[in-house]
Amino acid sequence: MKSFWGIAVLLICVVLIAAAAISWHLVRVVTTDRKLAEDAKACRVRAEQGDAQAQYELGGMYYQGKGLPQDYIEALRWYRKAADQGNAKGQYGVGFMYEEGKGVPQDYGQAFAWYRKAAGQGNAKAQYGLASIYRDGKGVPQDPVAALDWCRKSADQGYVRAQYALGYTYYVGKEVPQDYATALVWYRKAAEQGYAEAQSDLGYMYAEGKGVSQDYTEAVRWYRRAADQGYAKGQDGLGYAYSHGKGVPQNYAEAARWYRKAAKQGDEYAERALNSMNIRITPTRRITLSVTFVFCLLLLISSKGSFRTRQQRRTTVPGLLGLARVGLDVYGYSHFAILLSISAVNAFYFGKSLLGGIFLAMLVPIVWATGVKIVLRLCGVLFIGFNVYAFTHYDLRHLPSCPRAFFSVNGLLIGTAITSAILLWLDRAKAGRSQNGNDAVEAGTVVGSRVDPLRM
């Protein structure tokens, strides 16, 4: 009964922790939505009073659906109000809506006219918009020279997309002489502002030694920054670095993890790499698996693989579980590439660790007869502590191996705890049956002592 209440308390604690985490998330969402709605209300008051900047901001709120229902027609209306007052941002907003055909029929001529007005006031986004129109010949004759000129003006003001575009122009040598060093300069400017495409391309230039001395460590640093933003090419580059041990220790599991992320977004190179990967077992891991395999065979030999007696069952079951755990490990290394989804990988690690936890719990009575209860309590404390730490350090999920560690540790603790609780329950049930049997024997002896004198 005590073990039952111990498990019940543990489950209640887990439920309370999960409920607290969900409640905290919901409170954050509601608070954020309320603040956005209040900001939109205040912005509308200023916009209706004729504040051009507030009119532009209100248009942006309608465009993004922040604090207000998304409405492109209303966004354009407020952008135009700001633009009619000469607000450069509003003029850019109207031009952008015409170029994209949002809230109004697509019209490159109108987009060009409004971009021109905003660009003349020095608006960097509008300058880049003009560059793209001249480059693609949208509504105006194609003019690569004008496109480059406006792109440079925008980039000089720090507009990140223009900086990346200018870097790419120098990298491929389009309309300008090919110049890797200059391309590197502009890529770096964009990358330092957090532009994922520039970060990935900068990593590639370091990896290939184009325009800079070859430096795999620096390449990995930029690949990782792009990959952490979900950019597929950065994830693919990081997977390549891990699979070949360039800039980081060779790690096929990490390589497969990053390749999977990129492949999920349709990256062709990552898909090919996954299909051709064969995860190798490291020497240390090979030794560990061999020792575990031999130990499990010895357990089966000692019990003769039989389930007849209780002692044989307690030795045979761990032996079989251990062999299954070794088999899963080998399968994981030899078939890792087919686990394309992150959920499949997480489930694999959780299941493998759960099996390992059951194996560990079954070994405890063999090596430490009185240790099951202590192991159960220890697992309960570690489970609560680990998950509290995981919830309070949620941002660590972006670091390599953290999601895998989360599922592996929880699988191990849950498998050990549940199996330990079952073993305790079985021992108590057996002890209860033994006690009932002894009571029956004692009762029979007393009755017999009363009958025997009569027979005499």
RABEL-V223000 format. One record per backbone hydrogen bond with DSSP energy under -0.5 kcal/mol. NH is the residue of the N-H (numbers start at 0). CO is the residue of the C=O. E is the energy in kcal/mol with one decimal. If there is no record, write none. Layout:
# RABEL-V223000
nh=NH co=CO e=E
nh=NH co=CO e=E
This chain:
# RABEL-V223000
nh=4 co=0 e=-2.3
nh=5 co=1 e=-2.2
nh=6 co=2 e=-2.2
nh=7 co=3 e=-2.5
nh=8 co=4 e=-2.5
nh=9 co=5 e=-1.9
nh=10 co=6 e=-2.6
nh=11 co=7 e=-2.4
nh=12 co=8 e=-2.3
nh=13 co=9 e=-2.1
nh=14 co=10 e=-2.6
nh=15 co=11 e=-2.6
nh=16 co=12 e=-2.4
nh=17 co=13 e=-2.5
nh=18 co=14 e=-2.8
nh=19 co=15 e=-2.5
nh=20 co=16 e=-2.2
nh=21 co=17 e=-2.4
nh=22 co=18 e=-2.6
nh=23 co=19 e=-2.4
nh=24 co=20 e=-2.0
nh=25 co=21 e=-2.4
nh=26 co=22 e=-2.6
nh=27 co=23 e=-2.1
nh=28 co=24 e=-2.2
nh=29 co=25 e=-2.7
nh=30 co=26 e=-2.7
nh=31 co=27 e=-2.5
nh=32 co=28 e=-2.5
nh=33 co=29 e=-2.4
nh=34 co=30 e=-2.3
nh=35 co=31 e=-2.4
nh=36 co=32 e=-2.2
nh=37 co=33 e=-2.2
nh=38 co=34 e=-2.5
nh=39 co=35 e=-2.3
nh=40 co=36 e=-2.1
nh=41 co=37 e=-2.3
nh=42 co=38 e=-2.4
nh=43 co=39 e=-2.2
nh=44 co=40 e=-1.7
nh=45 co=41 e=-1.6
nh=46 co=42 e=-2.5
nh=47 co=43 e=-2.8
nh=48 co=44 e=-0.8
nh=49 co=46 e=-1.8
nh=50 co=45 e=-2.1
nh=51 co=49 e=-0.7
nh=54 co=50 e=-2.2
nh=55 co=51 e=-2.2
nh=56 co=52 e=-2.4
nh=57 co=53 e=-2.7
nh=58 co=54 e=-2.1
nh=59 co=55 e=-2.0
nh=60 co=56 e=-1.9
nh=61 co=57 e=-2.1
nh=62 co=58 e=-2.3
nh=63 co=59 e=-2.5
nh=64 co=60 e=-1.6
nh=65 co=60 e=-1.5
nh=66 co=64 e=-0.7
nh=70 co=61 e=-1.9
nh=74 co=70 e=-2.1
nh=75 co=71 e=-2.6
nh=76 co=72 e=-2.1
nh=77 co=73 e=-2.1
nh=78 co=74 e=-2.4
nh=79 co=75 e=-2.7
nh=80 co=76 e=-1.8
nh=81 co=77 e=-2.0
nh=82 co=78 e=-2.7
nh=83 co=79 e=-2.8
nh=84 co=80 e=-0.6
nh=84 co=81 e=-0.9
nh=85 co=82 e=-2.2
nh=86 co=81 e=-2.0
nh=90 co=86 e=-2.3
nh=91 co=87 e=-2.5
nh=92 co=88 e=-2.5
nh=93 co=89 e=-2.3
nh=94 co=90 e=-2.3
nh=95 co=91 e=-2.7
nh=96 co=92 e=-2.1
nh=97 co=93 e=-2.0
nh=98 co=94 e=-2.3
nh=99 co=95 e=-2.5
nh=100 co=96 e=-1.4
nh=101 co=96 e=-1.9
nh=102 co=100 e=-0.6
nh=106 co=97 e=-1.9
nh=110 co=106 e=-2.2
nh=111 co=107 e=-2.7
nh=112 co=108 e=-2.1
nh=113 co=109 e=-2.5
nh=114 co=110 e=-2.6
nh=115 co=111 e=-2.4
nh=116 co=112 e=-1.6
nh=117 co=113 e=-2.2
nh=118 co=114 e=-3.3
nh=119 co=115 e=-2.0
nh=120 co=116 e=-0.6
nh=120 co=117 e=-0.9
nh=121 co=118 e=-1.9
nh=122 co=117 e=-2.1
nh=123 co=121 e=-0.5
nh=126 co=122 e=-2.1
nh=127 co=123 e=-2.1
nh=128 co=124 e=-2.2
nh=129 co=125 e=-2.5
nh=130 co=126 e=-2.0
nh=131 co=127 e=-2.3
nh=132 co=128 e=-1.9
nh=133 co=129 e=-2.8
nh=134 co=130 e=-2.4
nh=135 co=131 e=-2.2
nh=136 co=132 e=-1.4
nh=137 co=132 e=-1.8
nh=138 co=136 e=-0.9
nh=142 co=133 e=-2.2
nh=146 co=142 e=-2.4
nh=147 co=143 e=-2.4
nh=148 co=144 e=-2.2
nh=149 co=145 e=-2.6
nh=150 co=146 e=-2.3
nh=151 co=147 e=-2.3
nh=152 co=148 e=-2.0
nh=153 co=149 e=-2.2
nh=154 co=150 e=-2.6
nh=155 co=151 e=-2.6
nh=156 co=152 e=-0.7
nh=156 co=153 e=-0.8
nh=157 co=154 e=-1.8
nh=158 co=153 e=-1.9
nh=159 co=157 e=-0.5
nh=162 co=158 e=-2.1
nh=163 co=159 e=-2.4
nh=164 co=160 e=-2.4
nh=165 co=161 e=-2.5
nh=166 co=162 e=-2.2
nh=167 co=163 e=-2.5
nh=168 co=164 e=-2.1
nh=169 co=165 e=-2.0
nh=170 co=166 e=-1.9
nh=171 co=167 e=-2.5
nh=172 co=168 e=-1.2
nh=173 co=168 e=-1.9
nh=174 co=172 e=-0.6
nh=178 co=169 e=-2.2
nh=182 co=178 e=-2.3
nh=183 co=179 e=-2.6
nh=184 co=180 e=-1.7
nh=185 co=181 e=-2.0
nh=186 co=182 e=-2.7
nh=187 co=183 e=-2.5
nh=188 co=184 e=-1.8
nh=189 co=185 e=-2.1
nh=190 co=186 e=-3.0
nh=191 co=187 e=-2.7
nh=192 co=189 e=-0.9
nh=193 co=190 e=-1.9
nh=194 co=189 e=-1.9
nh=195 co=193 e=-0.7
nh=198 co=194 e=-2.1
nh=199 co=195 e=-2.4
nh=200 co=196 e=-2.4
nh=201 co=197 e=-2.5
nh=202 co=198 e=-2.1
nh=203 co=199 e=-2.0
nh=204 co=200 e=-2.0
nh=205 co=201 e=-2.0
nh=206 co=202 e=-2.3
nh=207 co=203 e=-2.3
nh=208 co=204 e=-1.2
nh=209 co=204 e=-2.2
nh=210 co=208 e=-0.7
nh=214 co=205 e=-1.9
nh=218 co=214 e=-2.0
nh=219 co=215 e=-2.6
nh=220 co=216 e=-1.8
nh=221 co=217 e=-1.9
nh=222 co=218 e=-2.7
nh=223 co=219 e=-2.8
nh=224 co=220 e=-1.5
nh=225 co=221 e=-1.9
nh=226 co=222 e=-3.0
nh=227 co=223 e=-2.7
nh=228 co=225 e=-0.9
nh=229 co=226 e=-2.1
nh=230 co=225 e=-1.9
nh=231 co=229 e=-0.5
nh=234 co=230 e=-2.0
nh=235 co=231 e=-2.6
nh=236 co=232 e=-2.4
nh=237 co=233 e=-2.2
nh=238 co=234 e=-2.3
nh=239 co=235 e=-2.3
nh=240 co=236 e=-2.1
nh=241 co=237 e=-2.2
nh=242 co=238 e=-2.4
nh=243 co=239 e=-1.8
nh=244 co=240 e=-0.9
nh=245 co=240 e=-2.2
nh=246 co=244 e=-0.7
nh=250 co=241 e=-1.9
nh=254 co=250 e=-2.1
nh=255 co=251 e=-2.6
nh=256 co=252 e=-2.0
nh=257 co=253 e=-2.2
nh=258 co=254 e=-2.6
nh=259 co=255 e=-2.4
nh=260 co=256 e=-1.7
nh=261 co=257 e=-2.1
nh=262 co=258 e=-3.1
nh=263 co=259 e=-2.3
nh=264 co=260 e=-0.6
nh=264 co=261 e=-1.0
nh=265 co=262 e=-1.9
nh=266 co=261 e=-2.0
nh=270 co=266 e=-2.0
nh=271 co=267 e=-2.2
nh=272 co=268 e=-2.3
nh=273 co=269 e=-2.5
nh=274 co=270 e=-2.3
nh=275 co=271 e=-1.5
nh=276 co=272 e=-0.9
nh=276 co=273 e=-0.6
nh=278 co=332 e=-0.6
nh=281 co=279 e=-0.5
nh=285 co=281 e=-2.5
nh=286 co=282 e=-2.1
nh=287 co=283 e=-2.2
nh=288 co=284 e=-2.6
nh=289 co=285 e=-2.1
nh=290 co=286 e=-2.6
nh=291 co=287 e=-2.3
nh=292 co=288 e=-2.4
nh=293 co=289 e=-2.5
nh=294 co=290 e=-2.6
nh=295 co=291 e=-2.4
nh=296 co=292 e=-2.0
nh=297 co=293 e=-2.2
nh=298 co=294 e=-2.0
nh=299 co=295 e=-2.2
nh=300 co=296 e=-2.5
nh=301 co=297 e=-2.6
nh=302 co=298 e=-1.6
nh=303 co=299 e=-0.7
nh=303 co=300 e=-0.6
nh=304 co=299 e=-1.5
nh=305 co=302 e=-1.6
nh=312 co=308 e=-2.2
nh=313 co=309 e=-2.2
nh=314 co=310 e=-0.7
nh=314 co=311 e=-0.7
nh=315 co=311 e=-3.1
nh=316 co=312 e=-2.3
nh=318 co=314 e=-1.3
nh=319 co=315 e=-2.4
nh=320 co=316 e=-2.7
nh=321 co=317 e=-2.7
nh=322 co=318 e=-1.9
nh=323 co=319 e=-2.2
nh=324 co=320 e=-2.4
nh=325 co=321 e=-2.2
nh=326 co=322 e=-2.4
nh=327 co=323 e=-2.3
nh=328 co=324 e=-2.0
nh=329 co=325 e=-2.5
nh=330 co=326 e=-2.5
nh=331 co=327 e=-2.7
nh=332 co=328 e=-2.0
nh=333 co=329 e=-2.2
nh=334 co=330 e=-2.3
nh=337 co=334 e=-1.4
nh=338 co=335 e=-1.5
nh=339 co=337 e=-1.9
nh=344 co=340 e=-1.8
nh=345 co=341 e=-2.8
nh=346 co=342 e=-2.4
nh=347 co=343 e=-2.1
nh=348 co=344 e=-2.6
nh=349 co=345 e=-2.4
nh=350 co=346 e=-2.8
nh=351 co=347 e=-2.6
nh=352 co=348 e=-2.3
nh=353 co=349 e=-2.6
nh=354 co=350 e=-2.2
nh=355 co=351 e=-1.9
nh=356 co=352 e=-2.5
nh=357 co=353 e=-2.1
nh=358 co=354 e=-2.3
nh=359 co=355 e=-2.4
nh=360 co=356 e=-2.5
nh=361 co=357 e=-2.1
nh=362 co=358 e=-1.2
nh=363 co=359 e=-1.3
nh=364 co=360 e=-0.7
nh=365 co=362 e=-0.8
nh=366 co=362 e=-1.8
nh=367 co=363 e=-3.1
nh=370 co=367 e=-1.9
nh=374 co=370 e=-2.5
nh=375 co=371 e=-2.3
nh=376 co=372 e=-2.1
nh=377 co=373 e=-2.6
nh=378 co=374 e=-2.5
nh=379 co=375 e=-2.1
nh=380 co=376 e=-2.2
nh=381 co=377 e=-2.7
nh=382 co=378 e=-2.7
nh=383 co=379 e=-2.1
nh=384 co=380 e=-2.7
nh=385 co=381 e=-2.9
nh=386 co=382 e=-2.1
nh=387 co=383 e=-2.3
nh=388 co=384 e=-2.2
nh=389 co=385 e=-2.3
nh=390 co=386 e=-2.5
nh=391 co=387 e=-2.1
nh=392 co=388 e=-1.1
nh=393 co=390 e=-0.8
nh=395 co=392 e=-1.8
nh=396 co=393 e=-1.8
nh=397 co=394 e=-1.6
nh=398 co=395 e=-1.7
nh=401 co=398 e=-1.4
nh=404 co=400 e=-2.6
nh=405 co=401 e=-2.4
nh=406 co=402 e=-2.0
nh=407 co=403 e=-2.5
nh=408 co=404 e=-2.8
nh=409 co=405 e=-2.0
nh=410 co=406 e=-2.2
nh=411 co=407 e=-2.4
nh=412 co=408 e=-2.6
nh=413 co=409 e=-2.6
nh=414 co=410 e=-2.4
nh=415 co=411 e=-2.2
nh=416 co=412 e=-2.7
nh=417 co=413 e=-2.6
nh=418 co=414 e=-1.8
nh=419 co=415 e=-2.3
nh=420 co=416 e=-2.4
nh=421 co=417 e=-2.2
nh=422 co=418 e=-2.5
nh=423 co=419 e=-2.4
nh=424 co=420 e=-2.3
nh=425 co=421 e=-2.6
nh=426 co=422 e=-2.4
nh=427 co=423 e=-2.5
nh=428 co=424 e=-2.6
nh=429 co=425 e=-2.4
nh=430 co=426 e=-2.6
nh=431 co=427 e=-2.5
nh=432 co=428 e=-2.2
nh=433 co=429 e=-2.5
nh=434 co=430 e=-2.3
nh=435 co=431 e=-2.2
nh=436 co=432 e=-2.2
nh=437 co=433 e=-2.3
nh=438 co=434 e=-2.3
nh=439 co=435 e=-1.8
nh=440 co=436 e=-2.1
nh=441 co=437 e=-2.6
nh=442 co=438 e=-2.2
nh=443 co=439 e=-2.2
nh=444 co=440 e=-2.1
nh=445 co=441 e=-1.9
nh=446 co=442 e=-2.0
nh=447 co=443 e=-2.3
nh=448 co=444 e=-1.9
nh=449 co=445 e=-1.1
nh=449 co=446 e=-0.6
nh=450 co=446 e=-1.4
nh=451 co=447 e=-2.7
nh=452 co=448 e=-0.8
nh=453 co=449 e=-0.5
nh=453 co=450 e=-0.6
nh=454 co=450 e=-1.7
nh=455 co=451 e=-1.9
